[in-house]
Every structure is written in C-alpha cells, then in structure tokens.
C-alpha cells in the first residue's frame, strides 16, 4: 500500500511540474510580444515575476515530495516511537502537532525567500525581518492552541464512535464555519490593524450598495496591509452578523471612489448570488467524501508504515495526502468559481458601472504585476478567476490579442 501511496504522490508531483514547465514556457514566449493592459516594460516585469514565482513553486513541490518520502520511509513511525511514553490522548495530539510543526519549519525558508528575495526584487515586500518573525511566532502559537484543541476533539470522536469519520466531518465542517466567522476579528487582533473608513461620503455610497443587495455588515474597515505588502486587495469576511467589509489601504490609495464601488459591487454580486453558500456546500460534499475514504483505509497501509491504526496516524495521513485531494478538487472548484466571477462582474458593472469596473481590473492587474496571459493547462488546474482579458471582453472592452505563439514555444524555462 505504501508503494501505491508514493506512486500517487509521484503522479501529483509530475503533473505539477509539467504544468509549471508549460506555464513558464508559455509566459517566456508571450512576455516579449505585444504588451497587454500595461506598458511594455511593466508587461515584461510581470512576466518575469510570474516565471520566478512558478520556479519557486516547482522547488517547493519537490521539497514537499522529498518530505513525503521521509515520512513514509520511517518518519511517521519515529514520531509514534518518540511520543510513546505519553498518555494516549497526549501522544496523539503531540504526534500530529509535531508533524505540522516539522512541515512548517521545512517550508519556512521558501516562504522567507518568496517574501524577502522574490517580492523584494519586484517591489512588493514592505515587511521587516522582525515583523516576519513576529507573524510566524503568532501563527505558530495559534496553530498549536487551536490545532491542539481540534486534534484532541477528533481523537475523542474517533475512539468514541463507530462512524467516527462522519462525526469528525461534521465537527471539522463546523470548525471551518467558525473560523470563517472569526477570521476578520482574529486578523485584526494579531496581524492587521483595522480602522473604520474615515470618509463619510464613500461610507454612504458603500452603505447604499449593501442596502441594494440586502447585505448586512458590521462595518466598513481599512486594513494597514501596506506595512507588509504593496498589493491591492479587499475582502468580505465573516458570516451572519459578523460580516465585515475590509479594504486594504493600498486599494484606497490606487482606485478612484467610482472604481472602488465597482469592485465592491463585484464582491456584493457574490453575496447576492449566494456564491459563498454554494462554495460551502461544494466544499462540504467533497470533504464528506474524503472523510468517508479515510474512514476505510486498509489496515495494511498502517502496517507498511510501521504505525498503529491510531487517530493520530489517520490524521497525519489525511494531511499528507491533501495535495492529492487538492489536485482533484481544484479543477472542479475552478470551473464553478470562474462561472461565478462572470456573474459577479455583471453585478459590479450594474452597481458601479462597466467602465469603472473595467478600469479597476486594469489597475489591479498592473499594480499587482499579474501577468494577464496563462497556459490553458495552468488555468484548468489552478485559476479560480477567468482570464482578465475575457472578463474585460465580457464588460464590452475591445481587446485584440493573439497569444497562440506562446503555445508553440520551446518552453525555455531559464529565460528570465
């Protein structure tokens, strides 16, 4: 069974690397052609940034694969042996938390490189080493506290119920909903400072949009995200009465009020069409299927890994195989999400104006160095949004571009 597991994860790695190579080659071919949505120099820079990020993702995928080999080659058994003197509950909690911490520690250098080398080179990073260490410490502490509690609860469910996988699913699904509700509050407490939007006129206009779509919010807030990153963003966080509209200060600095209203109209379109609840339902169905699968793992798999069939072993295998689940789930989620984006754009155009939404999309692409073209395979596996050119065309913007040459290139992955 371990051979089957490694074969499946090897297939995941090969698919990821192949898609990345195709994406890199495609961008390297198209970045020197006719620029789209931005000046030639910015278009080339956006292409170089996308290529650099994709190369980093390839290295990360390979490191994750090596770590998988280590875990399957005796690492999981070592965790069990190391914690065997503890009581059953604490042994299981300790095994899973050690597993998560080791994985996080291995991933940390790549995260640091992405922020302080890659993002720094392309003008995105505004964080400091001290802030990075602080964020990492807080994130780790929250992982230990919240993760430890969740692991202990799942352990109790597994040892108490025959249909433990079903009850575990209900519990984890409930935790996901709770995290979604509390995310804005937790982020404000430990990471970003949120302040009320100090613009009465803009506040009134945003309130008008929310009233028109029936969206009830606890307030409109501005995040000081610029202390960490230069990218533009906004999000609607929370569920029920805890919903908040959060605008990055970088977004307010770059978009005009009319463009900002069009972007918020897009986000309100997701709410008006029930996209959040549709996504929750789809994720829930997939998660239930995954839990059912892990509830019937063959005993031979645990024997081959030299593990007891303990709750911790089940949870670690669940986490270990998430890349496989993600590779299957992402294309399905992507198809639904891309459809929803077009509908949300239509609502944004209705509430804020087609011209303003189109101009906002152009600015978001330019300021975030988002290369506007990508290989079809990459779009199939990874993108949750339609290509920005297609979104602009749907808004009535006339864009003539032929990117077919990128499909026929030599895939020169070293061309940066």
N, C-alpha and C positions, 0 to 999 in steps of 0.2 A: 504493500500500500504506500509506503514512503516513496517508492520509485514512481508510482502514479502521481503522487503529490508533487514531486520535484519535476516530473515531466510537464504537468500542467503549468507550474510556475515558470518553467523554462519557456514554454509556449507564450506565456504572458510577456516575458522579457523580450523574446524575439519579435513579437508583434509591436511592442512599444518602441523598440529600437528601429524597426523597419519604418514605422510611421514617422518617427523623428527624422530619419535619414531622408525620407521623401519630402518632409516639410522643409528641412534645411536646404535641400537641393532646389526645391521649388522657389523658396524665398531668394536664394542666391542668384537664381536666374532672373527673377522678376524685379529685384530691388534696383537694378541698373537700367530698367526700361522706363517707359513713360511714367512719371510720378502721378499718384492719385491722392487727392484730398489734401496734399501738403506739398511744399516746395521740394525740389529735387534733393537738396542736402538733408532735409528732415526725413524724407522718404527713405533715403539710403540709411540714415541713422536708425530709423525704426526697424528696417530690415536687419541691420547688424545686431540690434538689441534682441530681436526675436530669435535670430540664429544663435546668439550667445546663450539665451535662456534655454533653448532647445538642447544645446550641447550639455548644459548643466543638468537638465532633466535626464539625459542619457546616462551621465555619470551617476546620478542619484539612483536611477533604476538598476544599474549594475551593482552598486553598493548594497542596495536592498536585497538583490538576488543572492549576493555572497553571504549576507547576514542570514537569509533563509537557509542556505546550505549549512551554516554554522549551527543554527537552531535545530535543524533536522539531524545533523550529524552528531548530536550529543549535548547541545546547549540546553535544550529543554529538560533533558534528564538531569543535567548538572544543577539546574535551578531546583528541581524536586529534591535532589540529594542534599543540597545546601540548606534547605529550609525544613528538613525532615524532623528536626528536634522540636519544632513549634507545634502548638495545638492545631487540629485540622483546619479550623477557621482561619487562624493567623497564617498557617502555611499557605493556604490557597490565596489569601489576599496578598501575601508577600511575594509569591511566585509571579502573579500577574503584574503587580506594581514594578517588580524588578525587571520583568520582561519589557514593560513600557518604558521604564527609565533608560535601560540599555539601548533600546531602539532610538529613543530621543537623543541620547548622548552621541550615538553614531551619526545621526542626521544633523547634529548641531554645526559641525564645520561647513557643511554645504549651505546651511541656512545663513551662516555668517558670511560666507563667500558671496552668496547671492545678494546680500544687503550691502556689505562694505566694500566689495570689489565690483560686482556687476552693476548694481543700482547706482553705486557711487560714480562709476565711469560714465553712465548715461544721464546723470544729473537728477536721480530720483531720491536717493537717500539723504535724509536730513537728521537721522538719528545719530546718537553718540554711542561709543562703546559702553559707557556707564548705563545709558538708558536701555541698551540691548541686554546687558546683564540683569538689570532690574526686571525687565519684561520677562526674561527667561526664568528668573527665580520665582516670580509671582505665578507664571503659567505652570511651572513645575509643582509649586506648592498647591495650587488649585487642583492640579491633576491628582496629586497624592490624596488630598482631602475628599474631593468629590469622587474620584475614581475608586478610592479605597472603600468608600461607602457603597457605591454601586456594585463593586465586586463582592463585598460581603453580603449584600442583599441577593444577588444572583446565586451565590454559593448556597444560601439558606433555601432558596427556591428549588435548586437542583436536588439537594439532599432531602427535600420535604415532599416533593410531588412526582408522581409517575410521568405526567405530561409536563415535565419541567420546561421543555422548550417553548410550549405555548404560553405558560405563565411568565416565563422570562421575557418572551417577546412583548407581552402586554406591559410588563414593568419597564423595559428599555424604551418602548414606544412612549410611555408616559413621561419618562425622564427626558426624552428628546423634546417633547412638547413643553415641559417645564423650563428646560434650558432656553428654548426659543423665546419664551415669555420673559425670562430673566436676563437674557443676553444684553439688552441695552443698559440695564441697571448695573450689571457686573462690569461691563466695559467702562462705564462712567466711573465706577468706584476704583478700579485698579489700573486702567490704561489711559483712555482719553478723557479729557475734561470737557464736559458738556455744559453749555450756557444757553439760555433762552435766546431765540433770534431777536436781536435788538433792531428791528426795522418794522415799525407798526404798519406801514403801507403794504410791504411784502407779506407780513403776517396775515393781514386781512385778505389778501388775494389768495394765499395758500389755504386759509380757512374756507374761502368761497369754493375752491376746487374740492376740498374734502367734503363740504356740505353737499355739493352737486353729485358726488359719487356715493354718499352715505358712509364715508369713512370717519370713524370717531377716534381721535387721538388724544393722548395725554399732554401733547405739546409739540412744538417745533423747536429743535435744538441745533446748535452749531458745535461741531467737534473740532478740537485743536489738532487735527490729524497732521497738519503741516509740520509739526515738531518731529515727526517720524518719516514722512513720505511726501513727495510733491504731487502724487497722482490725485486725480479728481474722482470723487465718489459721493454717494448718498445712499441711505438705506432706510427702509421702514422696518423697525424691529418690534418684537413682542407680539402677543396675541391678546384678544379681548380688550379690556380697559387699559392694559399696559402698553398698548401700541404707541410708538414714538416716531416722529419724522426727524431723522438726523442728517444734517448737511455737513459735509466736510468744508472747513474754511477755505480750502483751495478751490472748491467748486464755486463758492460765493465770490471769490476774487476774480474768477475767469469768465463765468457766464453772465450775460445780461439778465435782469429780472424776468424778461419775457422768455428767454431760453430756459431759465431755471424752472419757471412754471410749466413749460412744455415737458421737461424731464420729469418733474413731479407728477404731471398728468399721465405720463407713461407708467410710472410706478403705481399710480392710483388705478390705472387700467387693469393691472394685475389683480388688484383688490376687487374691482367691480366685476371681473370675470371669474372670481373665485379661484384664481390660479394657485394661491397658497394652499388652499384646502385640497385642490386636485393633486398637487405635488405631495402633500402629506399622505393622501390616500394611496398614491402610487408607491411612495417610499414604504409605507406600511405594508402593502401587499408583497413587495419584494423582500422586505425584512422578515415577514412571516414565513415566506418560502425558504429563506436562508436559515432561519432558526429551525424549521422542520428538518432541513437537510442535516444540520449539525446535531439535531436530536437523534439521528440514526446513523452516526458514524460507526464504521465497523470496529470491533474490538481489536482486530489485527493491526489497525493503524497505531493504536496506543502501544501495542506490544512491540512493533517495529521501531518505535521511537523510544522504547525502554521507559515508558511512562505508565503510571497507574491511570485508570479511567476516572480521573478526579475532575471536579468542577473547574479547577484552575487549568488543567490540560485542555479541556474543551474550550475555555475562554481564550487561551493563548492560540490554539489552532484557528479559532474564529478570527482573531486579529491578524494572524499570519496569512490567512487566505483572503483577506479583504481586497488586495489588489486584483485577484481573480474575479471576485464578486463585482468590483468596480468596473472592470473591463467589460463585463457583460451588461451591467446596469447603465453605464454612462451613455452608450448609443441610444438606448431606449428612452432614457430621460431627456437626451438631447433632442430627439425628434419632437417630443411633446413640448419641450421648452422653446424650441425655435418657432413652433407654431404659435405659442402663447405670446412671444415677443412681437410678432406682427400685429396681433390683436391689441396689445398694449400700445404699440406705436400709433395705431389708428385712434385710440382713445387720447393719447398725448397730443396728437395732431388736432383732435376735436377740441380739447380743453385749452391747449396752449398755442395752437397754430402750426400748420405744416412747416412753414418757413422757419419758425423759431426752433422747432424740434430738429429739423434738418441741420441748421447751423450749430445747434448744441452737439449733435452727433459728430459733426466735423471737428469741433473743438475738442471733444473727448478723445477722438482718435489721435489728433495731433498732439495734444498735451500729454497724453498717456503713452506716446510712442507706440501706438498699436498698429502694427503693420496690417493694412486693410485687406490683404490677399492671403489665402492659405490653400494648401493642397486639399483636395476632396476627402482623402483618407483621414487627414487630421481633423477636418470638420466633422466627419462621421463619428469619430471616436471621442472627441474632446469638447467641441464647442456647444455651448448652451444658447448662444445667440446666433442669428443668421449673419452672414457676411454684411458688414456695414454698407457696402455698395448696394446690396439687394434691398436693405432697409431703406436706403435713400431713394432707390428707384421706386419702391412702393409708396414713398411720400411724394413722388412726382418729380424728383430731381433727375435731370437728364445727364447721365454719365456714360460716356463711351470708352470702354476699355477692353482690350484683348489680352488676356493673360494666358493664352494657350501655349505660348512659347515656354513658360515655366514648367509645363507638363512634359516637355520633351528634352529637358536639360540633362547634363551629365551628373547631376547631384554632387557638385564639388563642395563637400562639407567643410573643407579647410578654407574656403574663400570667404573671408570675413569683411 
